[in-house]
């Protein structure tokens, strides 16, 4: 059924690989460590090594960018990686299907749609906006075929230390202890379920209707961290849920020694007022609906229980 190459073996890259394998595709996963799920060809390589990526991607129909450089190194690591992926797509003809985020929109009033200008988001938003502009220019010039999928912050099975509702949130909650959250737990915002991200990537990479534009991953109606905690505690039988918020001043102090904590300051605006995504365009075009809140919470609780 064709060959697909995934750059990145993190939480989304693995789920996408497993989905594509189940659908009968030949799948190669490229990562610096050479890791990946069962049933795929695993290649250890740098995402910035265009020659190696081109060699690996020969004969592929789709090239997925699911890479995730260290958060504090985006300005250094993303430009050479993005250039290598563009060069690989041009040399091989594989459709470049990029997993992105909402940072370039910056702070907005009202639900975000794909036609909003990419004018905000700080340094990281600017990095992502440049990647999009370069890829779109290459597509419009006929050098590559491409599409981009934008998602909000992830939640669900496999979301661990890199998620706002991961290791610090679910394990203590399911043990009847306070979950730790970095922001106001009462602010309602969009969260994108990881399995919906993988499903959208698999769809967009192989459907010509997706090419040449950006899409928002199907995302359920917004909810607060408090609502998520209460629902998870109810499923787990550990109600009532308790949340411990780490004050911003404490985060700033921690950021003096922890690069990841320091970098999070730039995106606090996403958690201080409603930050909502409109994914109706993708849902209508491709007929893919987001997983319901109840089903996603149940699956997440089940996964965390299995880890214990």
C-alpha positions in Angstrom: 0.0 0.0 0.0 3.0 2.3 -0.2 5.8 3.5 2.0 5.6 6.2 4.7 8.5 7.8 6.5 8.1 9.4 9.9 10.7 11.7 11.4 10.4 11.5 15.1 9.6 8.7 17.5 8.0 10.6 20.3 4.4 10.4 21.5 2.8 11.3 18.2 5.4 9.6 15.9 4.9 6.3 17.6 1.1 6.5 17.5 1.1 7.4 13.8 3.5 4.6 13.0 1.3 2.1 14.8 -1.7 3.3 12.9 0.0 3.2 9.5 1.3 -0.3 10.1 -2.2 -1.4 11.1 -3.4 0.0 7.8 -0.9 -2.1 5.9 1.7 0.5 5.0 5.4 0.0 5.0 6.7 2.4 7.7 10.1 3.7 8.4 10.7 5.7 11.6 13.7 8.0 11.7 15.0 9.3 15.1 18.3 10.2 16.7 18.1 7.1 18.9 16.9 4.7 16.3 13.8 3.8 18.4 10.3 3.1 17.3 7.4 0.6 17.7 7.3 -3.0 16.5 6.6 -3.6 12.9 8.5 -0.6 11.4 12.0 -0.1 10.0 14.0 1.9 12.5 16.7 4.3 11.4 19.1 6.3 13.6 19.8 9.6 12.0 19.6 13.3 12.6 16.6 15.1 11.2 19.0 17.8 10.0 21.0 15.3 7.8 19.4 15.9 4.4 21.5 13.4 2.6 20.6 10.6 5.0 16.9 11.6 5.1 16.8 11.6 1.3 18.3 8.2 1.1 15.8 6.8 3.6 12.9 8.5 2.0 13.5 7.2 -1.6 10.3 5.6 -2.9 8.1 7.0 -0.1 4.7 8.5 -0.7 4.6 10.6 2.5 7.2 12.2 4.7 5.9 13.1 8.1 7.6 15.8 10.3 6.8 14.7 13.8 10.2 15.8 15.2 10.4 17.6 18.5 13.7 19.3 19.3 14.4 20.3 22.9 12.1 23.2 23.8 14.9 25.6 24.7 16.8 24.9 21.4 14.1 25.7 18.9 15.9 28.7 17.4 19.0 26.6 16.9 17.7 23.2 15.9 14.5 23.8 13.9 16.0 25.8 10.9 18.4 23.1 9.8 15.9 20.4 10.4 13.2 22.2 8.5 15.6 22.9 5.6 16.6 19.2 5.5 12.9 18.1 5.4 12.1 20.5 2.6 15.1 19.3 0.6 14.2 15.7 1.2 10.6 16.3 0.0 11.8 18.0 -3.1 14.4 15.3 -3.9 12.0 12.4 -3.4 8.6 13.7 -4.3 7.2 12.5 -0.9 4.4 14.7 0.5 5.7 16.7 3.4 3.1 16.4 6.2 4.1 18.5 9.1 2.8 18.4 12.7 2.7 21.9 14.1 1.0 23.9 16.8 -0.9 27.1 17.5 2.0 29.3 18.6 2.2 31.5 15.5 -1.3 32.9 16.1 -0.3 34.5 19.4 -2.9 35.8 21.8 -6.3 36.0 20.0 -9.9 36.9 20.8 -12.3 34.1 19.9 -11.7 30.7 18.3 -8.7 30.2 16.1 -9.3 29.3 12.5 -6.7 28.4 9.9 -7.0 31.8 8.1 -5.8 33.9 11.0 -2.5 35.8 10.3 0.6 34.3 11.8 1.7 37.4 13.7 2.3 36.4 17.3 3.5 33.8 19.7 6.9 35.1 20.6 10.2 33.6 19.4 8.8 30.1 19.1 5.8 31.2 17.2 8.1 33.1 14.8 10.2 29.9 14.2 7.0 27.9 13.4 5.7 30.7 11.2 8.9 30.8 9.2 8.8 27.0 8.7 5.2 27.3 7.4 6.1 30.2 5.0 9.1 28.4 3.6 7.1 25.2 3.0 4.1 27.0 1.4 6.4 28.9 -0.9 8.0 25.7 -2.0 4.6 24.1 -2.6 3.3 27.1 -4.6 6.5 27.1 -6.7 5.8 23.4 -7.6 8.9 22.1 -5.9 7.1 20.0 -3.3 3.7 18.9 -2.2 2.9 19.7 1.5 0.3 20.1 4.2 0.4 21.1 7.8 -1.6 19.9 10.8 -1.9 22.2 13.8 -3.0 21.0 17.2 -3.5 22.4 20.7 -1.6 21.0 23.7 -1.9 17.2 23.8 -3.5 15.0 26.4 -4.1 11.2 26.4 -2.2 7.9 26.5 1.5 8.4 26.3 1.6 12.1 27.2 4.2 12.2 29.9 6.8 14.8 31.0 6.3 17.0 28.0 2.6 17.5 28.6 0.9 20.0 30.9 -1.4 17.2 32.0 1.1 14.3 32.0 3.4 12.9 34.7 2.7 15.6 37.2 -1.0 15.4 36.7 -2.4 12.0 36.3 -0.3 9.6 38.5 -0.8 11.6 41.7 -4.5 12.2 40.8 -5.1 8.5 40.4 -3.3 7.8 43.7 -5.7 10.1 45.5 -3.1 12.9 45.8 -3.1 16.5 44.5 -2.3 16.8 40.8 0.2 19.5 39.9 -0.7 22.1 37.3 1.3 25.2 36.2 -1.6 27.5 35.5 -5.1 28.5 36.7 -7.0 25.2 36.6 -10.3 27.0 36.0 -9.4 28.5 32.6 -11.3 26.8 29.8 -9.1 26.0 26.7 -8.7 23.5 23.9 -6.8 20.2 24.4 -6.2 17.9 21.5 -6.4 14.1 22.1 -3.2 12.4 20.9 -5.0 9.6 18.9 -6.9 12.3 17.0 -3.6 13.9 16.0 -2.2 10.6 14.6 -5.5 9.9 12.8 -5.5 13.4 11.2 -1.9 13.1 10.1 -2.6 9.7 8.5 -5.5 11.1 6.6 -3.9 14.4 5.4 -0.7 12.8 4.2 -2.6 10.6 1.7 -5.4 12.8 0.6 -4.7 15.4 -2.1 -7.5 17.6 -0.8 -5.2 18.4 2.2 -2.3 19.6 0.2 -1.2 23.3 0.0 -2.8 24.5 3.2 -2.9 24.2 7.0 -5.6 22.3 8.9 -6.6 22.2 12.6 -6.6 18.7 14.0 -10.2 17.6 15.1 -10.4 18.8 18.7 -13.3 18.3 21.2 -15.0 21.3 22.8 -12.8 23.1 25.3 -12.6 22.3 29.0 -10.5 23.3 32.0 -7.9 21.4 33.9 -10.3 21.3 36.8 -12.9 19.5 34.6 -10.3 17.1 33.4 -9.2 16.3 36.9 -12.7 15.8 38.2 -13.6 13.5 35.3 -10.4 11.4 35.6 -10.9 11.1 39.4 -14.5 10.0 38.9 -13.5 7.3 36.4 -10.7 6.2 38.7 -12.9 6.2 41.8 -10.6 8.7 43.6 -13.0 11.7 43.8 -12.9 14.4 44.8 -10.0 15.6 42.7 -7.4 18.1 44.1 -5.1 20.3 42.1 -2.0 22.0 43.4 -1.0 25.0 41.3 2.7 26.0 41.1 2.8 29.9 41.3 4.4 31.7 38.4 7.0 33.3 40.8 8.1 29.8 41.8 8.2 28.8 38.1 10.4 31.8 37.4 12.8 30.8 40.2 12.9 27.2 38.9 13.6 28.5 35.4 16.9 29.9 36.6 18.2 26.3 36.7 15.7 24.4 34.5 15.7 25.5 30.8 12.3 23.9 30.1 10.6 25.8 32.9 12.3 29.0 31.8 11.0 28.6 28.2 7.4 28.0 29.3 7.0 31.7 30.3 6.7 32.7 26.7 3.5 30.7 26.2 1.7 31.6 29.5 -0.8 33.7 27.6 -2.3 30.4 26.3 -3.4 29.5 29.8 -4.6 32.8 31.3 -7.8 33.2 29.3 -9.8 31.0 26.9 -7.5 29.6 24.1 -9.8 27.8 21.7 -9.3 26.0 18.4 -11.9 25.7 15.6 -11.3 22.4 13.8 -14.5 22.4 11.8 -12.8 22.7 8.4 -10.9 19.4 8.7 -13.9 17.7 10.3 -16.2 18.8 7.5 -13.8 18.0 4.6 -12.6 14.6 5.8 -15.4 13.4 7.9 -13.2 12.9 11.0 -14.7 13.8 14.3 -12.7 14.2 17.5 -12.8 11.6 20.2 -15.4 12.5 22.9 -14.2 13.9 26.2 -15.6 11.0 28.1 -14.0 8.3 25.9 -10.6 10.2 25.9 -10.6 10.5 29.7 -11.5 6.8 30.1 -8.7 5.7 27.8 -6.2 8.0 29.5 -7.0 6.7 32.9 -6.8 3.1 31.7 -3.4 3.8 30.1 -2.0 5.4 33.3 -3.3 2.5 35.4 -1.5 0.1 33.1 1.8 2.0 33.7 1.5 1.4 37.4 
